Amino acid sequence: MRPENSIEIKLLEKKCWRDGLVTLRFEKPKTFAFEIGQFVRIGLEDANGNYTGRAYSLASLPTDDYIELLVVAVDNGALSPRLVALEEGDSVILESYLFGQILPKRILGGSTLWLLASGTGLAPFISFIRSPFIWESWSLVVLVHSVRHLEDLAYRTQIETLSKELATYEGSLRRLIYVPVVTQEHSDALHERIPQLIDSGLLEEKAGIKLNAEDSRVILCGNPQMVQDVRQLLKTKGFVAPRRGNPGNLLAEALW
């Protein structure tokens, strides 16, 4: 049975990055409000009225007039293959509850914001790099996106375009450094996992920026193993999560 206070929303636009990986843009209810970094739950009912809902990061801004999600079809998944198969005009169920730990306002300070994502963990960072709040808080953002294959680099053109626009805007002190990582296919991108790239120093070398606890703030989102490994590694470098009012410099969210 669908949750109480849920509402049906229609799919406005569908962007296919590759077979099984799509961006879905839905209509946004007038009363729907959220913060960047939050997750939303959406779902579908089957022919028997059985409801299945899952959490997805919001790739859109609170000021956008749509809700944007990045969805990959998981093999034998209960919901994601059905979402990927949606066509414009189809409806899903939007739950009223919002949640999420990777709220940038929790780790203010420093000069550089590092956004480390794997797979569809990129989604919230798409909203981050478009948010005025982020650029008012940090002048330099390093966005690292790790995937298996080149075709999995969703939003690549948009990210590179924004990076170039910031670099060429006269008088701007803002910089967006984009570091794609492709682990299972030969390319000109870095090819090791994010933890190994941090440990070896290759990530800092590629970005041209030091990753240290004094000047950097880090947000992780993606595969639980990546998140766990990076958190353990950064802990040895002095990174800590905010706790009970104590400021921190590291936030993390695993996708499943």
N, C-alpha and C positions, 0 to 999 in steps of 0.2 A: 504494500500500500504506500502511496506517495506521502511524504512528510507533510505535516500541517504547515500552513502559511507559505507553501511553495506556490510557484506561478509558472505558467507555460510561456516560453519565449521562442520566437521564430529565428531561424537561421537566415541572415541577410546576405552573407557572402562566404564563399569557401575558396581557399587558396591551397592548391596541392603542391607541396615541395617535392615529393616523390611518392610512389605508391605506398600508402599506409602512413604517411606523415602529412598532416594538414593543419592549416590555421582556420579556425571557425570564428566568424564574427556574427554575434547575435544582437538582436534588439535589446536595449537596456530599459528596464522599467523606470519610471520617473522617481520612484521612491528608493531605488537601489543605490546605496552609497558604500564606498570602501576606501581603504588606504592602499598605496602602493606597497607591494610585498605580501598582501593577503591572498588567501586561497578561497575559492568558492566551490560548493558542491552542486553538480548537475547530474541528472539521471534520466532514465527512460522506463516506461512500463512496457511489459510484454503483452501478448494477446490475452493472457489470463489475469492481467492486472497486477502482476508481480513487479515490484519496483527495484531497480538497481541504480545506486548513486555512487559517484566517486568525486574526489577532490581534484581540482585543477587550478593551476596558477593563473592569475589574471595578467595578460600581456598588454591590456589597455590601461589608459589613465582614468582616474576618477572623473575628469572633465570631458572625456570622450562620450559621445552619445551612443556607444555600442559596448558590448562585452566581447573581448577577444581572448581566445584560448588556443594553445598549441597542443595538438593531440596526436599521439602515435598509436597505431593499432598493435596491441599486445597479443601475441599468439594465444589463442584459447581464452582471451579476455572476456569478461562478462558484459562489459560496456563499451570499451574503446573501439572495437571493430564496428559496432553499430553507429558510434558517433562519426567515425571516419567515412562511413557510407551515407551519411546524411546529405540531402540535396537542399538547395536554397528553397525556403518556404516551409521546410519541415520544422517541427517543434521539439524542444527538450523541456525538462522540468528544472527550474532554478530553485534551489533551496534558499531559505532566508538566512541561514547561519554562515558567518564568515570566520575564518581563523588564519593563523600564520604567525611564525616567529621571526621572519626576516624583514622586520620593519626598520628601514635605514635610520629613522629618528632615534633608535635605541643605541646607536654607536657613533654619535657625532664626534667630530674631532679629526685631527690628522689632515694631511694634504691630499692623500690619494685613496680612492675607493677601488678595491679589487673585487670584481664580480667573477666568481669561478663557477662555471656551469658544465654539466654533462647532459647530453640529450635534450629532452624537453624541459629540463631545469633552466633553460635559457629564458623561458616565457616571462617570469617576473622582471628579468633584467631588461627586457625590451621596453617595459614601462619605465624602468629606472632611468635609462639613458634619454628618455623623452621628457622626464619630469623636471620642471623648474626647481623643485626642492633639492634634487640631487646636485644640480649645478650651482645652486646657492650655497650648498654645504661643502662641496669638493670641487676644486678646479681641474683635477685630473682623475679620470676613470679608466681603469684597465679591465676590459671585458674579455674573458677567456672562455671559449666554448669548445668542449671536447666531444667528438662524435667518432663513430666507427668509419664512416665513409663520407666522401666529399658531398654526396647528394643529401646528407643529413644536416648540412650547415644551413638550416633555416634562417631567414632574415639576413643572410650575408650581405646582399647588395644594399639593403637599407642601412645596415650598420656601417658599412664602408662609406656610403654616401654621407651619413651624418658625421663620420670621422673627418672626411675631407672638407665638409662645410665648416666645421669648427676650426680646422687648421687654416683655412683660407679667409676666415672672417676677420676683417681688419680690426685690430684693437682687442680681440678676444684673448683671454688668458686661459680659456677652457680647452682641454684636450681629451679626446677619446682614443685610446689605444686598443685595437682589436687584435686578439691573438687566437686564430682558429687552430684546433688540434685535431688531427685525423689519425686514429690509431691503427686501422686495419687496411689502409690503402696507401700506395705510394703517391705523394704529392709534395708540394713545396711548403706545406704546413708542418709544424712540429708533430711528432708522431708517438711520443711516449705519453703515458698516463699523467694526469696533472700532479699527483704526488711525486712521481719520479722527476718531473720537470722542475718542481720546487726544490727537491732535495739536491739535484745536480747543479742548480743555479741557472739552467737553460731558460727557464721562464723569465727570470729577471733580466737575463741577457737579451732575450727577444724583445721584451717590453721596453728595455732601456731604463728601468725604474727599480729601485731597491724595494724589497718587500720586508719591512721591519715593523716591529710593534709600536714604535714611537710615531712614525709618520703615516702608517697604513691602517686602513680599516678593511676588513675582509667579510664578504658574504658568500656562502656556499649554497648551491641548490642542485640537486640531481641524484644520481645513483647512490644508494646508501653506503656502498663500499668506498666510493670516492670520497664522500663526505666524511666518513669515519677516518679514513687514512689521512686526509688533509688536516682534519682537526687534530689528530694525534701529532702530526708533524709540526703544525703551527704552534702547538702547545709548548714544544721545546724551544720555540723562538720567542716566547713571551706573549702569545696571543691568548686571550681569555674571553669567555662570553660574559655579558653583563648579568649581574646577580644581585637581587634585592637592593636596587638603587645604586650599586657600585658600577661605575662605567666600565665598559669592555670594548674590545676592538674586533670581535669575531661573532658572526651569526651564521647559523646553518639550518637547512631544511632538507630532509630526505624525501624523495618523491613517493616511496612506497615502503 
